[in-house]
Every structure is written in C-alpha cells, then in structure tokens.
Amino acid sequence: MKPRARIRLLPDGRRLHLHDGPIDLVIEAFGAPSEVEASYRAASERFLTVLDELCGELKFLRQPAEANAASPQGSVARRMVNAVSPYASAVFITPMAAVAGAVAEEILGSMTHAAELARAYVNNGGDIALHLAPGEKFVVGMVDRPECPSLFGTTTIRSDHRVRGIATSGWRGRSFSLGIADAVTVLADNAAMADAAATIIANAVNLPGHSKIKRVAACELAPDSDLGELMVTQSVGELSPDEIHDALSAGLRNAEQLRSEGLIWSAALTLQGETYISGQERSAGTLNTSSHGSLIHA
C-alpha cells in the first residue's frame, strides 16, 4: 500500500474512509456482510491507483474543455471530459470541474462490479455517487452553507428514478467559484454530470461588478489553479432582497436551460437564506423543505 493513502473503517464500523492527497471519500454499502466486505475491498484496491492516474494527465485536465478534444487515457479522466463536454462551446470550463464526482463514480463502479449490493454511496466531499437496486431508495439531506452546514431540506432518490449523482458547488465550498451562490445542489444522471452542472449553475448566480463582492484572480490564491487569471469570489457582503432575487434568478434561468437539455434533473440554489428550486418532477426525486429560508419553485 502506498504510504500516503489511508484506508480505514470509521468508528461506526459501517462506513469506509479512503484518503489520498486531495481525495477524501466516505463510503457505505448495504447488503449481505460478505458482499459489503467484497465491495469495500474492491473500492480500496481501485482507490490506490486513482490519484496517480489523474496526476499523469493533469496538464490536459487543467486545459479548457473543447468540443472535439482528444480522449484521455484514464477512465476517471474520461468521465471528467464527458461530463464537461456539453458546455465546452458556450462557457469556460475545464475537466477539473467534474473531478470529485468522477472519482466517486469510478469507485462506486468498482464496488458494484465486485459485489451484489442493495444500496451504496460514495461521498467525495459532498459530491455523491449512488447505487440503488430495484425497490431501494436514499433520503439525502441538503445544506445551504457547506462550511457551516444547516439542513434546509431533503430529497428522496428512488431506484426507479434516473438520478444517480448529487453534487454541490458555491463560493463557500472547497473549490473556487466565479459566482456568489452559497450553495447549488444538483441532481443528475451521474455524479460527474452533477458536479459539472453544479459548477456551471453556481457560476451563473452572480451580480457582476457589485461593490460588496470581493474577487481575486484564482492564480493569486493557487498558482496552479485551472482557472488561471479568472476572478473568483472571496467574500459577499449583505445583499438586498432585490439583489438576492436577481442573482438567484440568473442562476435559475441557467438551471432551467440545463434541465431542458437533459443535463440535470433538478437543482436547489441558495444565497443568504433564500433558496430557489429548479425541477420538482417525480422522476428527479421529491424535495421536502424545512422552515429555514424561503423557497421558490420553477
């Protein structure tokens, strides 16, 4: 085993924790004990090679996506490229926008290939890949501020839904954002697609040139950032209700466009206590909200 990779069961004895550099996964599988054990073994074995594979193609993965770009060699990298390719001709995006979801998806695939499971999830810092056998479901909590989570609702994903990926993006998260959303959570066919779409929608929740928004070139914060000299959000002052509405409405229009193109099933966009919802169809899961904040449905 590589010295840097950490693989362990969490104290509850049910969940597996895999950590290597920037990758930090929490995994849980449900099924016969022997099948769960086999799935955890497969996840651990595949995990040991993922980071090195990505590093080997990192220069390519940090370049802006192109509609007809060459396909990378690694399976995780290919998932990343496939997830961002629908946006390549319209906006700036690199395959790195889908890295967390693609890794979660890859590890889940190794588990389900090795074992027969009723349910399983791989959570990569909030970007989640799901497996559901017929008749199974997951109830997933939704938060409005990743750095100080407050549960504002849940979404129920059933086996007869097509949703198998959930991702969250926003300026308060672990990655840089061009927009000002506290959080944008997306449901999509798979985790890599959800990851890319959450990035796109979160970037669209914005008030360009607003004096209360502090932005810094990404390369000043992280010299090797794939965003280069693009200005990323560092702080957002208190906004008026009209300003919040304008920013969220811009993101909501973007989310509705992605829904119309079949790239996502639904999204929840949150900014300073207000949440706008795109997509409430049964096929995309049922969103149950608490009293926190207000909700507007598209």
VONUMI-683421 format. One record per residue (C-alpha): residue in three letters; x, y, z. Coordinates in steps of 0.05 Angstrom, whole numbers, plus 5000, padded with zeros to 4 digits. Example, Ala and Ser with C-alpha at 12.3 -4.5 7.8 and 13.67 -1.06 7.14 Angstrom:
residues 2
ALA524649105156/SER527349795143/
***
This chain:
residues 298
MET500050005000/LYS502450704985/PRO504651045049/ARG500651665034/ALA493951315023/ARG489751195085/ILE484450655085/ARG480350515148/LEU473550355175/LEU470450935212/PRO468750825286/ASP461550635270/GLY464350005236/ARG459750115176/ARG463050655134/LEU469650625098/HIS474251235096/LEU479251305039/HIS484051885037/ASP489652054989/GLY492152764979/PRO486153194958/ILE481452594952/ASP477352435014/LEU471851915008/VAL466651655056/ILE463351025031/GLU457650605056/ALA454749975026/PHE448649575045/GLY447548835032/ALA449948155056/PRO456148235100/SER460447835052/GLU458248274994/VAL459548915032/GLU466548655050/ALA467948484978/SER465649174955/TYR470049525006/ARG475949114984/ALA474749294911/ALA473950034929/SER480550024967/GLU484349684912/ARG481850164859/PHE482950764903/LEU490450634907/THR491450794834/VAL486551374822/LEU490751974844/ASP496951754805/GLU492751654743/LEU489852354749/CYS496652674762/GLY499352334699/GLU494252724657/LEU493653344700/LYS496353824647/PHE490953604598/LEU485453614651/ARG487054334671/GLN486154584600/PRO479554894577/ALA474854364551/GLU473954314476/ALA468054014440/ASN472353534398/ALA478253444446/ALA482352804446/SER480152294496/PRO484752204557/GLN487451514575/GLY484751424646/SER477651214660/VAL476651764713/ALA479352284665/ARG474652044611/ARG468852124658/MET471052834672/VAL471653014599/ASN464952714581/ALA461553104638/VAL464153784616/SER463953694541/PRO456653944534/TYR458954624560/ALA465454684522/SER462955124465/ALA458955604509/VAL462955764572/PHE469855694603/ILE470355024638/THR475854504648/PRO475053764662/MET477253914734/ALA470154174746/ALA467853454747/VAL473753124783/ALA470452994850/GLY464152694820/ALA468152284771/VAL472451984826/ALA466251804867/GLU463151484806/GLU469351074790/ILE469950794860/LEU462550624862/GLY463250264796/SER468849824824/MET464449644883/THR458249454844/HIS462549054794/ALA465448644851/ALA459348534895/GLU451748494895/LEU449249074937/ALA442449334956/ARG444850044963/ALA451450424964/TYR454151124963/VAL460951434953/ASN461352144982/ASN467252554957/GLY466753184997/GLY459353274983/ASP459453014911/ILE455952354915/ALA455151744870/LEU449351284886/HIS447550554873/LEU440450304883/ALA437949604870/PRO430549544849/GLY425849764904/GLU431150144943/LYS431750884960/PHE436151404993/VAL433952025031/VAL439352555023/GLY440053185066/MET441153855032/VAL445254415064/ASP445455165049/ARG452555315072/PRO457854775062/GLU462755085111/CYS457455125166/PRO452154615146/SER444854765162/LEU439954255136/PHE434354605098/GLY431254015064/THR431753305038/THR431052964972/THR428752244963/ILE432151854908/ARG428551204889/SER431050634846/ASP426150794791/HIS428951504785/ARG434751624738/VAL438452044788/ARG444951714810/GLY449152324823/ILE448752924871/ALA453753494874/THR454354174908/SER458254784888/GLY458755504912/TRP463656034933/ARG463655785005/GLY465555084985/ARG472454764978/SER473354974905/PHE473555664873/SER467255954843/LEU466056524794/GLY459256644825/ILE456356834892/ALA451756254909/ASP452655994980/ALA450955304951/VAL448054994889/THR446054274895/VAL444553884831/LEU441353214817/ALA443552874752/ASP444352204719/ASN451252104749/ALA455952444797/ALA460752734745/MET454953054707/ALA452153334772/ASP459053614791/ALA460053974725/ALA452954254724/ALA453354494796/THR459654884777/ILE456255204717/ILE449955394755/ALA453755664815/ASN457856104768/ALA451356384739/VAL448756604807/ASN452157274803/LEU451958034806/PRO457758244761/GLY461458864785/HIS457758924851/SER461659324903/LYS460058854960/ILE463258254926/LYS470758144933/ARG474057764877/VAL481257554868/ALA484857224810/ALA484956474821/CYS492356434805/GLU493856904863/LEU490656424911/ALA493155784878/PRO498555874825/ASP496855204792/SER489355324790/ASP485955114726/LEU482055784729/GLY488456194717/GLU487056944719/LEU479556874724/MET476757264783/VAL473956814837/THR469457024895/GLN472557114963/SER467057465002/VAL459957714993/GLY457058275034/GLU449858325057/LEU445458394996/SER438558694990/PRO432558244975/ASP432358504904/GLU439658364893/ILE438957654921/HIS432957554874/ASP436857804814/ALA442857354828/LEU438656734842/SER434256864782/ALA440256874736/GLY442456204764/LEU435455934759/ARG434956104686/ASN441455734675/ALA438855124713/GLU432455114673/GLN436455124609/LEU440554534632/ARG434154164651/SER431254294582/GLU437553994551/GLY437153374595/LEU443653514632/ILE440553544701/TRP434053344735/SER433553874789/ALA437554384828/ALA437054794892/LEU440355474891/THR441755824958/LEU444056534973/GLN443656885041/GLY437756495066/GLU433756465002/THR433055824961/TYR430455764890/ILE428655074864/SER429054834792/GLY425454184776/GLN420453844821/GLU418553254777/ARG417552584810/SER422952284765/ALA428052744798/GLY426352594870/THR421852944919/LEU424553554955/ASN421953645026/THR423854315056/SER424254555127/SER422255245151/HIS429255515141/GLY429256065089/SER424156135033/LEU423355704971/ILE421255884901/HIS419755334851/ALA420855394776/
***
